Amino acid sequence: MAWTDLALRLVDRFLGAAAMLDTARAFLIDPPGREQSYYSAFSPRLKHGDAPILKVQRWLEETDGRSFDLAGLVEQSGLEERTFLRRFQKATGLTTTDYAQRLRVGHARELLQQGELMGDQVAWEVGYTDPGAFRKVFARIVGLTPAEYRRRFRTRA
């Protein structure tokens, strides 16, 4: 998309910001400086060679991170809690909480794109009991609120 950024910057330079924004709207593209993180999906590290951690990762993915409970994760791994936490972070690059949040947000993105559930229902569906906390986590990870994400990426009218 570099060519669209270049074209819009040239329009901005020679015709002004208003003309650049009108041009971007006419071509249905974001003005330069758009955020790429809106489009990136969570891709966990799975080739780390730590079998107990991989087992927990697969279990978390099967449940979309909904049933996140540290005691349950430790039990799944068969390790001591401190050992599990240290090895999980070393293998994945994330804490267990961050990992589960990213899985939940990934599932929420799919639900928001489908557009069938309301925002609070999406929060409940992905395992959050507090919709406000869900909105904060979603905005921190994606860079958009759930409502903004739905407006931008909804697949059905």
BELDAUR-V315252 format. One record per run of one state. SS is the DSSP state (2 for helix, 1 for strand, 0 for the rest). FROM is the first residue (numbers start at 0). TO is the last residue. If there is no record, write none. Layout:
BEGIN
ss:SS from:FROM to:TO
ss:SS from:FROM to:TO
END
This chain:
BEGIN
ss:0 from:0 to:0
ss:2 from:1 to:14
ss:0 from:15 to:15
ss:2 from:16 to:25
ss:0 from:26 to:34
ss:2 from:35 to:37
ss:0 from:38 to:49
ss:2 from:50 to:61
ss:0 from:62 to:68
ss:2 from:69 to:76
ss:0 from:77 to:79
ss:2 from:80 to:91
ss:0 from:92 to:94
ss:2 from:95 to:113
ss:0 from:114 to:117
ss:2 from:118 to:124
ss:0 from:125 to:129
ss:2 from:130 to:141
ss:0 from:142 to:144
ss:2 from:145 to:152
ss:0 from:153 to:156
END
